[in-house]
Amino acid sequence: MSLTEIAVRNAKPAEKAQRLFDGGGMYLEVAPAGGKWWRLKYRIGGKEKRISLGVYPDISLKAARERREQARKLIAQGVDPSTNRQAGKAAQADRSANSFELIAREWFAKHKPNWVGSHSDKILARLERDLFPWLGKRPIAEINAPELLAVLRRIESRGALDTAHRAKQDCGAIFRYAVATGRAMRDPSGDLKGALPPAKGGHFATITDPKAIGELLRALKGYTGSFVTSCALQLAPLVFVRPGELRHAEWSEIDLAAAEWRIPASKMKMGAPHIVPLSKQAVAILQELKPQTERGPYLFPSERTRARPMSENTVNAALRRLGYSTDQMTGHGFRAMASTLLNEQGWNKDAIERQLAHAERNRVRASYNYAEHLPERRKMMQAWADHLDSLAAKTL
């Protein structure tokens, strides 16, 4: 006699486990503690076996019967439902172990020690914000080009085309890592060449007109916000390092007597140490700043705690406060400003490139040549500071 939903619901526990049969080998087992399990008894290969079909009431009588019929179809084909279930669980575990997120985090952990902190932070933020929500749980070997493109176009749709291109590059590196470690057969990002509009070209907004530079310098000098931010604003054009290098500057790296700032390789984008000769003007700013922040490690600490540097958005926010839009000037723009004008003034191109700490193709050479052209760079940095003073002094 078949069971009814009412009979199942009203089944009461007893001192020993009870079995209420429904037919086809399926029965409801009621434990003394009150739990109710659907089970299926079957024979395969001459052996009697049992398999769980779920727990009542999570699995209703109707749902249990559907599971019974699925199992009976397997048995009719000579497939053991228990073995089939174990294989399914193993396959699911394999899919999870080879998910895009897991492999991406593994790739990230492998490369993070070789990256500057600010660079690795941006990559991880990009993965967590733009890729993991849509691709994270997918088995990496199953992700195809159209699926990847859909995710990249989601980034593009919010106006972040450069970020979409960078995300595509990240994905390419992750897929190639998966191929190398035997978790994928190919890199689908290579099929997307030309699928995204070209990025605008990585040029940061800057000011190169001498008259406009003078106006900017006077605005920086007149900044009325935080004293620490004011010093960062005034130092930025004099040293023209990357914004991340500026905000992570530490007093232990500064030698005011030698007028020199030595940035360790671990903080540099290209992974090589860098020397920044300090002009008299730069030294004067640092001498004024030192009593304010020397009790902590950073020249420009966070307003909340001296244990962390200022936010990466501090300088740009100050420029916005001074009236300069993102299309006019950015913290990174001081580098382009210096590069443009120093080249126009006829300084040695190699000295300029070395001071900008641009990529050295030969990595071995890069680890040794951080002091290359240093005497000329000292002269150039002082001449540059003097030139900025002259521009700032020229009023209308």
KOLLUM-265992 format. One record per residue (C-alpha): residue in one letter; x, y negated, z. Coordinates in steps of 0.5 Angstrom, whole numbers, plus 500, padded with zeros to 3 digits. Layout:
<pts>
<res A | east X | north Y | up Z>
...
</pts>
This chain:
<pts>
<res M | east 500 | north 500 | up 500>
<res S | east 503 | north 493 | up 498>
<res L | east 504 | north 488 | up 503>
<res T | east 500 | north 481 | up 503>
<res E | east 503 | north 474 | up 505>
<res I | east 498 | north 474 | up 511>
<res A | east 501 | north 481 | up 514>
<res V | east 508 | north 479 | up 513>
<res R | east 507 | north 472 | up 516>
<res N | east 503 | north 476 | up 522>
<res A | east 509 | north 481 | up 523>
<res K | east 511 | north 481 | up 530>
<res P | east 518 | north 484 | up 533>
<res A | east 518 | north 490 | up 537>
<res E | east 523 | north 493 | up 541>
<res K | east 526 | north 497 | up 535>
<res A | east 527 | north 494 | up 528>
<res Q | east 521 | north 495 | up 524>
<res R | east 520 | north 496 | up 516>
<res L | east 514 | north 494 | up 513>
<res F | east 514 | north 497 | up 506>
<res D | east 512 | north 494 | up 499>
<res G | east 513 | north 499 | up 494>
<res G | east 519 | north 500 | up 489>
<res G | east 524 | north 501 | up 494>
<res M | east 523 | north 494 | up 497>
<res Y | east 521 | north 493 | up 505>
<res L | east 521 | north 487 | up 510>
<res E | east 525 | north 489 | up 516>
<res V | east 523 | north 485 | up 522>
<res A | east 528 | north 485 | up 528>
<res P | east 527 | north 485 | up 535>
<res A | east 529 | north 478 | up 536>
<res G | east 524 | north 476 | up 531>
<res G | east 528 | north 475 | up 524>
<res K | east 525 | north 478 | up 518>
<res W | east 529 | north 480 | up 512>
<res W | east 527 | north 483 | up 505>
<res R | east 531 | north 489 | up 503>
<res L | east 531 | north 493 | up 497>
<res K | east 533 | north 501 | up 498>
<res Y | east 535 | north 504 | up 491>
<res R | east 539 | north 510 | up 488>
<res I | east 545 | north 509 | up 483>
<res G | east 550 | north 514 | up 481>
<res G | east 547 | north 519 | up 486>
<res K | east 548 | north 515 | up 492>
<res E | east 543 | north 511 | up 496>
<res K | east 544 | north 504 | up 497>
<res R | east 541 | north 498 | up 500>
<res I | east 541 | north 490 | up 498>
<res S | east 539 | north 484 | up 502>
<res L | east 533 | north 480 | up 498>
<res G | east 533 | north 474 | up 502>
<res V | east 530 | north 472 | up 509>
<res Y | east 523 | north 470 | up 510>
<res P | east 520 | north 465 | up 510>
<res D | east 525 | north 462 | up 506>
<res I | east 524 | north 467 | up 501>
<res S | east 517 | north 468 | up 500>
<res L | east 513 | north 475 | up 498>
<res K | east 512 | north 473 | up 491>
<res A | east 520 | north 471 | up 491>
<res A | east 522 | north 477 | up 494>
<res R | east 518 | north 481 | up 489>
<res E | east 521 | north 477 | up 483>
<res R | east 528 | north 479 | up 486>
<res R | east 526 | north 486 | up 486>
<res E | east 524 | north 486 | up 479>
<res Q | east 531 | north 483 | up 477>
<res A | east 535 | north 488 | up 481>
<res R | east 531 | north 494 | up 478>
<res K | east 532 | north 492 | up 471>
<res L | east 540 | north 492 | up 473>
<res I | east 539 | north 499 | up 476>
<res A | east 536 | north 501 | up 469>
<res Q | east 542 | north 499 | up 465>
<res G | east 546 | north 503 | up 470>
<res V | east 549 | north 496 | up 474>
<res D | east 549 | north 496 | up 481>
<res P | east 546 | north 490 | up 484>
<res S | east 550 | north 490 | up 490>
<res T | east 557 | north 490 | up 485>
<res N | east 554 | north 485 | up 480>
<res R | east 552 | north 480 | up 486>
<res Q | east 559 | north 481 | up 489>
<res A | east 562 | north 479 | up 482>
<res G | east 557 | north 473 | up 481>
<res K | east 560 | north 470 | up 488>
<res A | east 567 | north 472 | up 486>
<res A | east 566 | north 468 | up 479>
<res Q | east 563 | north 462 | up 483>
<res A | east 569 | north 462 | up 488>
<res D | east 573 | north 462 | up 482>
<res R | east 569 | north 456 | up 479>
<res S | east 570 | north 452 | up 485>
<res A | east 577 | north 454 | up 486>
<res N | east 578 | north 451 | up 479>
<res S | east 574 | north 445 | up 479>
<res F | east 576 | north 438 | up 476>
<res E | east 576 | north 435 | up 483>
<res L | east 581 | north 440 | up 486>
<res I | east 586 | north 441 | up 481>
<res A | east 586 | north 433 | up 480>
<res R | east 587 | north 432 | up 488>
<res E | east 593 | north 438 | up 487>
<res W | east 596 | north 434 | up 481>
<res F | east 595 | north 427 | up 485>
<res A | east 599 | north 430 | up 491>
<res K | east 604 | north 433 | up 487>
<res H | east 606 | north 426 | up 483>
<res K | east 604 | north 421 | up 489>
<res P | east 611 | north 422 | up 492>
<res N | east 614 | north 419 | up 486>
<res W | east 609 | north 413 | up 485>
<res V | east 609 | north 406 | up 489>
<res G | east 603 | north 406 | up 494>
<res S | east 599 | north 401 | up 490>
<res H | east 600 | north 405 | up 484>
<res S | east 597 | north 411 | up 487>
<res D | east 592 | north 408 | up 491>
<res K | east 589 | north 405 | up 485>
<res I | east 589 | north 412 | up 481>
<res L | east 586 | north 415 | up 487>
<res A | east 580 | north 410 | up 487>
<res R | east 579 | north 411 | up 480>
<res L | east 578 | north 418 | up 481>
<res E | east 574 | north 418 | up 487>
<res R | east 569 | north 412 | up 484>
<res D | east 569 | north 414 | up 476>
<res L | east 571 | north 421 | up 475>
<res F | east 569 | north 426 | up 481>
<res P | east 562 | north 424 | up 482>
<res W | east 560 | north 426 | up 475>
<res L | east 566 | north 431 | up 473>
<res G | east 568 | north 433 | up 480>
<res K | east 565 | north 440 | up 481>
<res R | east 565 | north 442 | up 474>
<res P | east 570 | north 448 | up 472>
<res I | east 576 | north 444 | up 469>
<res A | east 576 | north 449 | up 463>
<res E | east 569 | north 448 | up 461>
<res I | east 569 | north 440 | up 461>
<res N | east 569 | north 438 | up 453>
<res A | east 570 | north 432 | up 449>
<res P | east 563 | north 430 | up 449>
<res E | east 562 | north 431 | up 456>
<res L | east 569 | north 427 | up 458>
<res L | east 567 | north 421 | up 453>
<res A | east 560 | north 420 | up 457>
<res V | east 563 | north 419 | up 463>
<res L | east 568 | north 414 | up 460>
<res R | east 563 | north 410 | up 457>
<res R | east 559 | north 410 | up 463>
<res I | east 566 | north 406 | up 466>
<res E | east 566 | north 402 | up 459>
<res S | east 558 | north 400 | up 460>
<res R | east 560 | north 396 | up 466>
<res G | east 565 | north 392 | up 462>
<res A | east 571 | north 395 | up 465>
<res L | east 574 | north 398 | up 458>
<res D | east 581 | north 397 | up 461>
<res T | east 579 | north 402 | up 467>
<res A | east 576 | north 407 | up 462>
<res H | east 582 | north 407 | up 458>
<res R | east 586 | north 408 | up 464>
<res A | east 581 | north 414 | up 467>
<res K | east 582 | north 417 | up 460>
<res Q | east 590 | north 417 | up 461>
<res D | east 589 | north 420 | up 468>
<res C | east 584 | north 425 | up 465>
<res G | east 589 | north 427 | up 460>
<res A | east 595 | north 428 | up 465>
<res I | east 590 | north 432 | up 470>
<res F | east 588 | north 437 | up 464>
<res R | east 595 | north 438 | up 462>
<res Y | east 597 | north 440 | up 469>
<res A | east 591 | north 445 | up 469>
<res V | east 594 | north 448 | up 462>
<res A | east 601 | north 448 | up 465>
<res T | east 598 | north 452 | up 471>
<res G | east 594 | north 457 | up 467>
<res R | east 587 | north 454 | up 469>
<res A | east 585 | north 451 | up 463>
<res M | east 586 | north 452 | up 455>
<res R | east 587 | north 445 | up 453>
<res D | east 586 | north 438 | up 454>
<res P | east 580 | north 435 | up 451>
<res S | east 582 | north 428 | up 452>
<res G | east 586 | north 428 | up 446>
<res D | east 580 | north 429 | up 442>
<res L | east 578 | north 422 | up 444>
<res K | east 583 | north 418 | up 440>
<res G | east 579 | north 412 | up 437>
<res A | east 572 | north 414 | up 441>
<res L | east 573 | north 408 | up 446>
<res P | east 574 | north 401 | up 443>
<res P | east 581 | north 398 | up 444>
<res A | east 583 | north 395 | up 450>
<res K | east 585 | north 388 | up 450>
<res G | east 592 | north 389 | up 451>
<res G | east 594 | north 389 | up 458>
<res H | east 596 | north 381 | up 458>
<res F | east 594 | north 378 | up 465>
<res A | east 591 | north 371 | up 465>
<res T | east 597 | north 366 | up 466>
<res I | east 598 | north 358 | up 464>
<res T | east 604 | north 357 | up 460>
<res D | east 603 | north 349 | up 458>
<res P | east 608 | north 345 | up 462>
<res K | east 603 | north 340 | up 464>
<res A | east 598 | north 345 | up 466>
<res I | east 603 | north 349 | up 470>
<res G | east 605 | north 342 | up 474>
<res E | east 598 | north 341 | up 476>
<res L | east 597 | north 349 | up 478>
<res L | east 603 | north 348 | up 483>
<res R | east 601 | north 342 | up 486>
<res A | east 594 | north 345 | up 487>
<res L | east 598 | north 351 | up 490>
<res K | east 602 | north 346 | up 495>
<res G | east 595 | north 343 | up 497>
<res Y | east 592 | north 350 | up 499>
<res T | east 588 | north 349 | up 505>
<res G | east 586 | north 356 | up 507>
<res S | east 591 | north 360 | up 511>
<res F | east 598 | north 358 | up 512>
<res V | east 600 | north 365 | up 511>
<res T | east 596 | north 365 | up 504>
<res S | east 599 | north 358 | up 503>
<res C | east 606 | north 361 | up 503>
<res A | east 605 | north 367 | up 499>
<res L | east 602 | north 362 | up 493>
<res Q | east 608 | north 358 | up 493>
<res L | east 613 | north 364 | up 493>
<res A | east 609 | north 367 | up 488>
<res P | east 611 | north 363 | up 482>
<res L | east 619 | north 363 | up 485>
<res V | east 620 | north 370 | up 485>
<res F | east 615 | north 373 | up 480>
<res V | east 614 | north 380 | up 482>
<res R | east 608 | north 384 | up 482>
<res P | east 603 | north 382 | up 486>
<res G | east 603 | north 389 | up 490>
<res E | east 611 | north 388 | up 491>
<res L | east 609 | north 381 | up 494>
<res R | east 604 | north 383 | up 499>
<res H | east 608 | north 389 | up 501>
<res A | east 614 | north 385 | up 503>
<res E | east 618 | north 386 | up 509>
<res W | east 622 | north 382 | up 513>
<res S | east 627 | north 388 | up 514>
<res E | east 628 | north 387 | up 506>
<res I | east 630 | north 379 | up 507>
<res D | east 637 | north 377 | up 508>
<res L | east 636 | north 369 | up 508>
<res A | east 643 | north 368 | up 509>
<res A | east 645 | north 371 | up 503>
<res A | east 639 | north 368 | up 499>
<res E | east 637 | north 375 | up 497>
<res W | east 631 | north 380 | up 497>
<res R | east 632 | north 387 | up 496>
<res I | east 626 | north 391 | up 495>
<res P | east 627 | north 399 | up 496>
<res A | east 625 | north 404 | up 490>
<res S | east 619 | north 407 | up 494>
<res K | east 616 | north 400 | up 493>
<res M | east 617 | north 399 | up 486>
<res K | east 613 | north 401 | up 480>
<res M | east 619 | north 404 | up 476>
<res G | east 622 | north 407 | up 482>
<res A | east 628 | north 404 | up 482>
<res P | east 631 | north 399 | up 487>
<res H | east 630 | north 391 | up 485>
<res I | east 634 | north 385 | up 488>
<res V | east 630 | north 378 | up 488>
<res P | east 635 | north 372 | up 488>
<res L | east 632 | north 367 | up 493>
<res S | east 632 | north 360 | up 490>
<res K | east 633 | north 354 | up 496>
<res Q | east 626 | north 353 | up 495>
<res A | east 624 | north 360 | up 496>
<res V | east 629 | north 360 | up 502>
<res A | east 625 | north 354 | up 505>
<res I | east 618 | north 357 | up 505>
<res L | east 621 | north 364 | up 508>
<res Q | east 624 | north 360 | up 514>
<res E | east 618 | north 356 | up 515>
<res L | east 614 | north 363 | up 515>
<res K | east 618 | north 367 | up 519>
<res P | east 616 | north 364 | up 526>
<res Q | east 609 | north 366 | up 524>
<res T | east 610 | north 373 | up 522>
<res E | east 617 | north 376 | up 524>
<res R | east 613 | north 380 | up 530>
<res G | east 611 | north 384 | up 525>
<res P | east 614 | north 388 | up 519>
<res Y | east 610 | north 384 | up 513>
<res L | east 612 | north 377 | up 511>
<res F | east 604 | north 377 | up 509>
<res P | east 600 | north 381 | up 514>
<res S | east 593 | north 382 | up 514>
<res E | east 589 | north 377 | up 518>
<res R | east 586 | north 383 | up 522>
<res T | east 592 | north 387 | up 524>
<res R | east 600 | north 385 | up 523>
<res A | east 601 | north 393 | up 522>
<res R | east 598 | north 392 | up 515>
<res P | east 600 | north 387 | up 509>
<res M | east 595 | north 382 | up 506>
<res S | east 589 | north 385 | up 502>
<res E | east 591 | north 386 | up 494>
<res N | east 585 | north 381 | up 493>
<res T | east 588 | north 375 | up 497>
<res V | east 592 | north 371 | up 492>
<res N | east 587 | north 372 | up 487>
<res A | east 581 | north 370 | up 492>
<res A | east 586 | north 364 | up 493>
<res L | east 586 | north 362 | up 486>
<res R | east 579 | north 362 | up 485>
<res R | east 578 | north 358 | up 491>
<res L | east 583 | north 353 | up 488>
<res G | east 578 | north 353 | up 482>
<res Y | east 582 | north 357 | up 477>
<res S | east 578 | north 363 | up 474>
<res T | east 580 | north 370 | up 472>
<res D | east 581 | north 368 | up 465>
<res Q | east 585 | north 362 | up 467>
<res M | east 590 | north 365 | up 472>
<res T | east 591 | north 371 | up 476>
<res G | east 597 | north 373 | up 481>
<res H | east 600 | north 377 | up 476>
<res G | east 600 | north 371 | up 471>
<res F | east 606 | north 368 | up 475>
<res R | east 610 | north 374 | up 471>
<res A | east 608 | north 372 | up 464>
<res M | east 609 | north 365 | up 466>
<res A | east 616 | north 366 | up 468>
<res S | east 617 | north 371 | up 462>
<res T | east 615 | north 366 | up 457>
<res L | east 618 | north 360 | up 459>
<res L | east 625 | north 363 | up 461>
<res N | east 625 | north 366 | up 454>
<res E | east 623 | north 359 | up 451>
<res Q | east 629 | north 356 | up 455>
<res G | east 634 | north 361 | up 452>
<res W | east 636 | north 365 | up 458>
<res N | east 639 | north 372 | up 457>
<res K | east 633 | north 376 | up 455>
<res D | east 636 | north 382 | up 458>
<res A | east 637 | north 378 | up 465>
<res I | east 630 | north 376 | up 464>
<res E | east 628 | north 383 | up 463>
<res R | east 632 | north 386 | up 469>
<res Q | east 629 | north 380 | up 474>
<res L | east 622 | north 382 | up 472>
<res A | east 624 | north 390 | up 473>
<res H | east 621 | north 392 | up 467>
<res A | east 622 | north 399 | up 465>
<res E | east 628 | north 402 | up 463>
<res R | east 628 | north 408 | up 459>
<res N | east 634 | north 411 | up 461>
<res R | east 632 | north 414 | up 468>
<res V | east 639 | north 415 | up 470>
<res R | east 641 | north 408 | up 468>
<res A | east 635 | north 405 | up 472>
<res S | east 638 | north 408 | up 478>
<res Y | east 644 | north 404 | up 478>
<res N | east 643 | north 398 | up 474>
<res Y | east 638 | north 394 | up 479>
<res A | east 644 | north 389 | up 480>
<res E | east 646 | north 388 | up 473>
<res H | east 646 | north 381 | up 470>
<res L | east 646 | north 379 | up 478>
<res P | east 650 | north 373 | up 477>
<res E | east 647 | north 370 | up 472>
<res R | east 640 | north 372 | up 475>
<res R | east 642 | north 368 | up 481>
<res K | east 643 | north 362 | up 477>
<res M | east 637 | north 363 | up 473>
<res M | east 632 | north 364 | up 479>
<res Q | east 635 | north 357 | up 482>
<res A | east 634 | north 353 | up 475>
<res W | east 627 | north 356 | up 475>
<res A | east 625 | north 354 | up 482>
<res D | east 628 | north 347 | up 480>
<res H | east 624 | north 347 | up 473>
<res L | east 618 | north 348 | up 477>
<res D | east 619 | north 342 | up 482>
<res S | east 620 | north 338 | up 476>
<res L | east 614 | north 340 | up 473>
<res A | east 610 | north 339 | up 480>
<res A | east 613 | north 332 | up 480>
<res K | east 610 | north 330 | up 474>
<res T | east 604 | north 327 | up 475>
<res L | east 599 | north 323 | up 470>
</pts>
